[in-house]
Amino acid sequence: CTFHDVDPSVGAFLAPTVLRATDPTARSIHATEAFGPVCTLIGYDGPDDAIRLAALGAGSLVASVVTSDVAEAAALTLGIAAHHGRVHVLDASTATTSTGHGSPLPTLVHGGPGRAGGGEEMGGLRGIRHHMQTTAIQGSPDVLTAVTGQWMPGATRHVDRGHPFKLHFDDLELGTAIRTDSRTVTLEDIEGFAHSTGDHFYAHMDEKAAAASPIFGGRVAHGYLVLSLAAGLFVWPDPGPVLANYGIDRCRFAKPTYPGDTLTVWLTAKRKTLRTGAGYGEVAWDAQVVNQADEVVAAYDVLTMVANRPGVNGAAESEPA
């Protein structure tokens, strides 16, 4: 390598330099990117002016917002987000753990619009999906169930296989379902639930206030009472393949339940996930609670752990008597 007008024993490095802009809108400030220990101080007149100036860069990988005012941080972040791939908001509470202006984390998107290249990388699973083909599938609910491996609303329910909680993971097919017996909700049920839980919300306990509600028009059952009564309708009480209920997902109360309403549950095997070597798998059940008019009052997914047959997938060779 031949050096010209440079002393190689000393090096050729630019000292850290801070410049001050006399014209905040000068094109060179925003269009020329200097790779080195150089920065330019640009004055601005409030958040709106800062947002306007940040847009003149026509896109960047990352911008840092440093402020102790959370309202100002929110306004600036939303205002400049369209021009930056990442916004790093820094205040006193995060300063000691800051990754730095230019250091993205693996789960964060790294890339930016406009002059930043219009690209995107990392972002965890989102980044991986950029390298995968996305295909839309059209078909009947039964076809979509077969293709996706998840029971779809409107697909066939198989109600001729007995109570599904008596089936091992290996024997349970998607769409296996039960329509339960019915249960009428009484005012005594509502008051008893309120007293046992301490939930005395007016819509359950105060007839006058509930009647004045623009939503209810009268006393209604607790949503969690509806879920409890539904469980009482579909749960198989004896020991069997269902080992545990570990939660519910996507719960929505679609319609109020009033004293005198009669509830029935549709429970359908929706999704199966094998826990390799554990002796069981996870089963998600589509639960729909309907009233006497067949209107859905609650819908949710019940999450359970269901045992494999004896000797399968690490399960014990025999079941408890």
Contacts in CASP RR format, 6 or more apart in sequence:
PFRMAT RR
TARGET T0000
AUTHOR 0000-0000-0000
METHOD contacts of the structure
MODEL  1
CTFHDVDPSVGAFLAPTVLRATDPTARSIHATEAFGPVCTLIGYDGPDDA
IRLAALGAGSLVASVVTSDVAEAAALTLGIAAHHGRVHVLDASTATTSTG
HGSPLPTLVHGGPGRAGGGEEMGGLRGIRHHMQTTAIQGSPDVLTAVTGQ
WMPGATRHVDRGHPFKLHFDDLELGTAIRTDSRTVTLEDIEGFAHSTGDH
FYAHMDEKAAAASPIFGGRVAHGYLVLSLAAGLFVWPDPGPVLANYGIDR
CRFAKPTYPGDTLTVWLTAKRKTLRTGAGYGEVAWDAQVVNQADEVVAAY
DVLTMVANRPGVNGAAESEPA
6 12 0 8 1.000
14 36 0 8 1.000
14 37 0 8 1.000
14 38 0 8 1.000
15 37 0 8 1.000
16 37 0 8 1.000
16 38 0 8 1.000
17 37 0 8 1.000
17 38 0 8 1.000
17 39 0 8 1.000
18 38 0 8 1.000
18 39 0 8 1.000
18 40 0 8 1.000
18 41 0 8 1.000
19 38 0 8 1.000
19 39 0 8 1.000
19 40 0 8 1.000
19 41 0 8 1.000
20 40 0 8 1.000
20 41 0 8 1.000
21 29 0 8 1.000
21 40 0 8 1.000
21 41 0 8 1.000
21 42 0 8 1.000
21 43 0 8 1.000
23 29 0 8 1.000
24 42 0 8 1.000
24 43 0 8 1.000
24 44 0 8 1.000
24 53 0 8 1.000
25 53 0 8 1.000
25 56 0 8 1.000
27 56 0 8 1.000
29 40 0 8 1.000
29 42 0 8 1.000
30 53 0 8 1.000
30 56 0 8 1.000
30 57 0 8 1.000
30 58 0 8 1.000
31 57 0 8 1.000
31 58 0 8 1.000
33 115 0 8 1.000
42 53 0 8 1.000
44 50 0 8 1.000
44 53 0 8 1.000
47 72 0 8 1.000
47 75 0 8 1.000
47 76 0 8 1.000
50 76 0 8 1.000
50 80 0 8 1.000
51 75 0 8 1.000
51 76 0 8 1.000
51 79 0 8 1.000
51 80 0 8 1.000
54 63 0 8 1.000
54 80 0 8 1.000
54 83 0 8 1.000
54 84 0 8 1.000
55 80 0 8 1.000
55 83 0 8 1.000
57 83 0 8 1.000
57 115 0 8 1.000
58 83 0 8 1.000
58 114 0 8 1.000
58 115 0 8 1.000
59 83 0 8 1.000
59 84 0 8 1.000
59 112 0 8 1.000
59 113 0 8 1.000
59 114 0 8 1.000
59 115 0 8 1.000
59 116 0 8 1.000
60 83 0 8 1.000
60 84 0 8 1.000
60 85 0 8 1.000
60 112 0 8 1.000
60 115 0 8 1.000
60 116 0 8 1.000
61 84 0 8 1.000
61 85 0 8 1.000
61 86 0 8 1.000
61 102 0 8 1.000
61 110 0 8 1.000
61 111 0 8 1.000
61 112 0 8 1.000
61 116 0 8 1.000
62 84 0 8 1.000
62 85 0 8 1.000
62 86 0 8 1.000
62 87 0 8 1.000
62 88 0 8 1.000
62 101 0 8 1.000
62 102 0 8 1.000
62 104 0 8 1.000
63 80 0 8 1.000
63 83 0 8 1.000
63 84 0 8 1.000
63 86 0 8 1.000
63 87 0 8 1.000
63 88 0 8 1.000
64 87 0 8 1.000
64 88 0 8 1.000
64 89 0 8 1.000
64 90 0 8 1.000
64 100 0 8 1.000
64 101 0 8 1.000
65 73 0 8 1.000
65 76 0 8 1.000
65 77 0 8 1.000
65 80 0 8 1.000
65 87 0 8 1.000
65 88 0 8 1.000
65 89 0 8 1.000
65 90 0 8 1.000
66 90 0 8 1.000
66 91 0 8 1.000
67 73 0 8 1.000
67 76 0 8 1.000
67 89 0 8 1.000
67 91 0 8 1.000
68 91 0 8 1.000
68 92 0 8 1.000
70 91 0 8 1.000
73 89 0 8 1.000
73 91 0 8 1.000
77 87 0 8 1.000
77 89 0 8 1.000
80 87 0 8 1.000
81 87 0 8 1.000
82 113 0 8 1.000
83 113 0 8 1.000
84 112 0 8 1.000
84 113 0 8 1.000
84 116 0 8 1.000
85 109 0 8 1.000
85 110 0 8 1.000
85 111 0 8 1.000
85 112 0 8 1.000
85 113 0 8 1.000
85 116 0 8 1.000
85 120 0 8 1.000
86 104 0 8 1.000
86 108 0 8 1.000
86 109 0 8 1.000
86 110 0 8 1.000
86 111 0 8 1.000
86 112 0 8 1.000
88 98 0 8 1.000
88 99 0 8 1.000
88 100 0 8 1.000
88 101 0 8 1.000
88 102 0 8 1.000
90 98 0 8 1.000
99 105 0 8 1.000
104 110 0 8 1.000
104 122 0 8 1.000
106 122 0 8 1.000
106 123 0 8 1.000
106 124 0 8 1.000
107 122 0 8 1.000
107 123 0 8 1.000
107 124 0 8 1.000
108 122 0 8 1.000
108 123 0 8 1.000
109 120 0 8 1.000
109 121 0 8 1.000
109 122 0 8 1.000
109 123 0 8 1.000
109 126 0 8 1.000
109 127 0 8 1.000
110 120 0 8 1.000
110 121 0 8 1.000
110 122 0 8 1.000
110 123 0 8 1.000
111 117 0 8 1.000
111 118 0 8 1.000
111 119 0 8 1.000
111 120 0 8 1.000
111 121 0 8 1.000
112 118 0 8 1.000
112 119 0 8 1.000
112 120 0 8 1.000
120 127 0 8 1.000
120 130 0 8 1.000
121 127 0 8 1.000
121 130 0 8 1.000
137 144 0 8 1.000
137 147 0 8 1.000
137 148 0 8 1.000
140 155 0 8 1.000
141 152 0 8 1.000
141 153 0 8 1.000
141 154 0 8 1.000
141 155 0 8 1.000
141 156 0 8 1.000
142 155 0 8 1.000
142 156 0 8 1.000
144 152 0 8 1.000
144 155 0 8 1.000
145 151 0 8 1.000
145 152 0 8 1.000
145 155 0 8 1.000
145 174 0 8 1.000
145 175 0 8 1.000
149 174 0 8 1.000
149 271 0 8 1.000
150 174 0 8 1.000
150 270 0 8 1.000
150 271 0 8 1.000
151 174 0 8 1.000
151 175 0 8 1.000
151 268 0 8 1.000
151 269 0 8 1.000
151 270 0 8 1.000
151 271 0 8 1.000
151 286 0 8 1.000
153 286 0 8 1.000
155 175 0 8 1.000
156 175 0 8 1.000
157 175 0 8 1.000
157 176 0 8 1.000
157 177 0 8 1.000
157 266 0 8 1.000
157 268 0 8 1.000
158 173 0 8 1.000
158 175 0 8 1.000
158 176 0 8 1.000
158 177 0 8 1.000
159 177 0 8 1.000
159 178 0 8 1.000
159 179 0 8 1.000
161 167 0 8 1.000
161 173 0 8 1.000
161 176 0 8 1.000
162 178 0 8 1.000
163 178 0 8 1.000
163 236 0 8 1.000
164 172 0 8 1.000
164 176 0 8 1.000
164 177 0 8 1.000
164 178 0 8 1.000
164 267 0 8 1.000
164 269 0 8 1.000
164 285 0 8 1.000
165 234 0 8 1.000
165 235 0 8 1.000
165 236 0 8 1.000
165 240 0 8 1.000
165 241 0 8 1.000
165 242 0 8 1.000
166 236 0 8 1.000
166 240 0 8 1.000
166 241 0 8 1.000
167 176 0 8 1.000
167 241 0 8 1.000
167 306 0 8 1.000
168 241 0 8 1.000
168 306 0 8 1.000
168 307 0 8 1.000
168 308 0 8 1.000
168 309 0 8 1.000
168 312 0 8 1.000
169 241 0 8 1.000
169 272 0 8 1.000
169 274 0 8 1.000
169 280 0 8 1.000
169 281 0 8 1.000
169 283 0 8 1.000
169 306 0 8 1.000
169 307 0 8 1.000
169 308 0 8 1.000
169 309 0 8 1.000
169 313 0 8 1.000
170 308 0 8 1.000
170 309 0 8 1.000
170 312 0 8 1.000
171 309 0 8 1.000
172 269 0 8 1.000
172 272 0 8 1.000
172 283 0 8 1.000
172 306 0 8 1.000
173 269 0 8 1.000
174 269 0 8 1.000
174 270 0 8 1.000
174 271 0 8 1.000
174 272 0 8 1.000
175 268 0 8 1.000
175 269 0 8 1.000
175 270 0 8 1.000
176 268 0 8 1.000
176 269 0 8 1.000
177 266 0 8 1.000
177 267 0 8 1.000
177 268 0 8 1.000
177 269 0 8 1.000
178 234 0 8 1.000
178 266 0 8 1.000
178 267 0 8 1.000
179 264 0 8 1.000
179 265 0 8 1.000
179 266 0 8 1.000
180 233 0 8 1.000
180 234 0 8 1.000
180 264 0 8 1.000
180 265 0 8 1.000
180 266 0 8 1.000
180 267 0 8 1.000
181 233 0 8 1.000
181 264 0 8 1.000
182 233 0 8 1.000
182 262 0 8 1.000
182 263 0 8 1.000
182 264 0 8 1.000
182 292 0 8 1.000
183 229 0 8 1.000
183 232 0 8 1.000
183 233 0 8 1.000
183 262 0 8 1.000
183 263 0 8 1.000
183 264 0 8 1.000
184 260 0 8 1.000
184 261 0 8 1.000
184 262 0 8 1.000
184 263 0 8 1.000
185 221 0 8 1.000
185 225 0 8 1.000
185 226 0 8 1.000
185 229 0 8 1.000
185 257 0 8 1.000
185 258 0 8 1.000
185 259 0 8 1.000
185 260 0 8 1.000
185 261 0 8 1.000
185 262 0 8 1.000
185 263 0 8 1.000
186 259 0 8 1.000
186 260 0 8 1.000
187 219 0 8 1.000
187 259 0 8 1.000
189 221 0 8 1.000
189 225 0 8 1.000
189 229 0 8 1.000
189 259 0 8 1.000
190 204 0 8 1.000
190 205 0 8 1.000
190 219 0 8 1.000
190 220 0 8 1.000
190 221 0 8 1.000
190 222 0 8 1.000
190 225 0 8 1.000
190 259 0 8 1.000
191 204 0 8 1.000
191 205 0 8 1.000
193 199 0 8 1.000
193 204 0 8 1.000
193 221 0 8 1.000
193 222 0 8 1.000
193 224 0 8 1.000
193 225 0 8 1.000
193 228 0 8 1.000
194 200 0 8 1.000
194 204 0 8 1.000
194 205 0 8 1.000
194 222 0 8 1.000
197 222 0 8 1.000
197 224 0 8 1.000
199 222 0 8 1.000
199 224 0 8 1.000
201 222 0 8 1.000
202 209 0 8 1.000
202 210 0 8 1.000
203 209 0 8 1.000
203 210 0 8 1.000
203 213 0 8 1.000
203 215 0 8 1.000
203 216 0 8 1.000
203 218 0 8 1.000
203 219 0 8 1.000
203 220 0 8 1.000
204 210 0 8 1.000
204 219 0 8 1.000
204 220 0 8 1.000
204 221 0 8 1.000
204 222 0 8 1.000
205 219 0 8 1.000
206 219 0 8 1.000
207 218 0 8 1.000
207 219 0 8 1.000
210 216 0 8 1.000
210 217 0 8 1.000
210 218 0 8 1.000
210 219 0 8 1.000
210 220 0 8 1.000
211 217 0 8 1.000
211 218 0 8 1.000
215 256 0 8 1.000
216 256 0 8 1.000
218 258 0 8 1.000
219 258 0 8 1.000
219 259 0 8 1.000
220 256 0 8 1.000
220 257 0 8 1.000
220 258 0 8 1.000
221 256 0 8 1.000
221 257 0 8 1.000
221 258 0 8 1.000
221 259 0 8 1.000
221 261 0 8 1.000
223 253 0 8 1.000
223 257 0 8 1.000
223 298 0 8 1.000
226 253 0 8 1.000
226 257 0 8 1.000
226 263 0 8 1.000
226 289 0 8 1.000
226 297 0 8 1.000
226 298 0 8 1.000
227 248 0 8 1.000
227 251 0 8 1.000
227 289 0 8 1.000
227 298 0 8 1.000
227 300 0 8 1.000
229 263 0 8 1.000
230 263 0 8 1.000
230 265 0 8 1.000
230 287 0 8 1.000
230 289 0 8 1.000
230 298 0 8 1.000
233 263 0 8 1.000
233 264 0 8 1.000
233 265 0 8 1.000
234 265 0 8 1.000
234 267 0 8 1.000
234 287 0 8 1.000
236 242 0 8 1.000
239 320 0 8 1.000
240 307 0 8 1.000
240 319 0 8 1.000
241 306 0 8 1.000
241 307 0 8 1.000
242 304 0 8 1.000
242 305 0 8 1.000
242 306 0 8 1.000
242 307 0 8 1.000
243 280 0 8 1.000
243 304 0 8 1.000
243 305 0 8 1.000
243 306 0 8 1.000
243 307 0 8 1.000
244 304 0 8 1.000
244 305 0 8 1.000
245 302 0 8 1.000
245 303 0 8 1.000
245 304 0 8 1.000
246 303 0 8 1.000
246 304 0 8 1.000
246 305 0 8 1.000
247 302 0 8 1.000
247 303 0 8 1.000
248 300 0 8 1.000
248 301 0 8 1.000
248 302 0 8 1.000
248 303 0 8 1.000
249 284 0 8 1.000
249 300 0 8 1.000
249 301 0 8 1.000
249 303 0 8 1.000
250 299 0 8 1.000
250 300 0 8 1.000
250 301 0 8 1.000
251 298 0 8 1.000
251 299 0 8 1.000
251 300 0 8 1.000
252 298 0 8 1.000
252 299 0 8 1.000
252 300 0 8 1.000
253 297 0 8 1.000
253 298 0 8 1.000
254 295 0 8 1.000
254 296 0 8 1.000
254 297 0 8 1.000
254 298 0 8 1.000
254 299 0 8 1.000
255 291 0 8 1.000
255 295 0 8 1.000
255 296 0 8 1.000
255 297 0 8 1.000
256 297 0 8 1.000
257 263 0 8 1.000
257 291 0 8 1.000
257 297 0 8 1.000
261 291 0 8 1.000
261 292 0 8 1.000
261 297 0 8 1.000
262 291 0 8 1.000
262 292 0 8 1.000
263 289 0 8 1.000
263 290 0 8 1.000
263 291 0 8 1.000
263 297 0 8 1.000
264 289 0 8 1.000
264 290 0 8 1.000
264 291 0 8 1.000
265 287 0 8 1.000
265 288 0 8 1.000
265 289 0 8 1.000
265 290 0 8 1.000
266 286 0 8 1.000
266 287 0 8 1.000
266 288 0 8 1.000
266 290 0 8 1.000
267 285 0 8 1.000
267 286 0 8 1.000
267 287 0 8 1.000
267 302 0 8 1.000
268 285 0 8 1.000
268 286 0 8 1.000
268 287 0 8 1.000
269 283 0 8 1.000
269 285 0 8 1.000
269 286 0 8 1.000
270 283 0 8 1.000
270 284 0 8 1.000
270 285 0 8 1.000
270 286 0 8 1.000
270 301 0 8 1.000
271 283 0 8 1.000
271 284 0 8 1.000
272 281 0 8 1.000
272 282 0 8 1.000
272 283 0 8 1.000
272 284 0 8 1.000
273 281 0 8 1.000
273 282 0 8 1.000
273 283 0 8 1.000
274 281 0 8 1.000
274 313 0 8 1.000
275 281 0 8 1.000
275 282 0 8 1.000
275 305 0 8 1.000
275 313 0 8 1.000
276 313 0 8 1.000
277 313 0 8 1.000
277 314 0 8 1.000
278 313 0 8 1.000
278 314 0 8 1.000
279 307 0 8 1.000
279 308 0 8 1.000
279 312 0 8 1.000
279 313 0 8 1.000
279 314 0 8 1.000
279 315 0 8 1.000
280 305 0 8 1.000
280 306 0 8 1.000
280 307 0 8 1.000
280 308 0 8 1.000
280 313 0 8 1.000
280 315 0 8 1.000
281 305 0 8 1.000
281 306 0 8 1.000
281 307 0 8 1.000
281 308 0 8 1.000
281 313 0 8 1.000
282 303 0 8 1.000
282 304 0 8 1.000
282 305 0 8 1.000
282 306 0 8 1.000
283 303 0 8 1.000
283 304 0 8 1.000
283 305 0 8 1.000
283 306 0 8 1.000
284 301 0 8 1.000
284 302 0 8 1.000
284 303 0 8 1.000
284 304 0 8 1.000
285 301 0 8 1.000
285 302 0 8 1.000
285 303 0 8 1.000
285 304 0 8 1.000
286 299 0 8 1.000
286 301 0 8 1.000
287 298 0 8 1.000
287 299 0 8 1.000
287 300 0 8 1.000
287 301 0 8 1.000
287 302 0 8 1.000
288 296 0 8 1.000
288 298 0 8 1.000
288 299 0 8 1.000
289 296 0 8 1.000
289 297 0 8 1.000
289 298 0 8 1.000
289 299 0 8 1.000
290 296 0 8 1.000
290 297 0 8 1.000
291 297 0 8 1.000
307 315 0 8 1.000
307 319 0 8 1.000
308 314 0 8 1.000
308 315 0 8 1.000
309 315 0 8 1.000
310 316 0 8 1.000
310 317 0 8 1.000
310 318 0 8 1.000
310 319 0 8 1.000
311 317 0 8 1.000
END
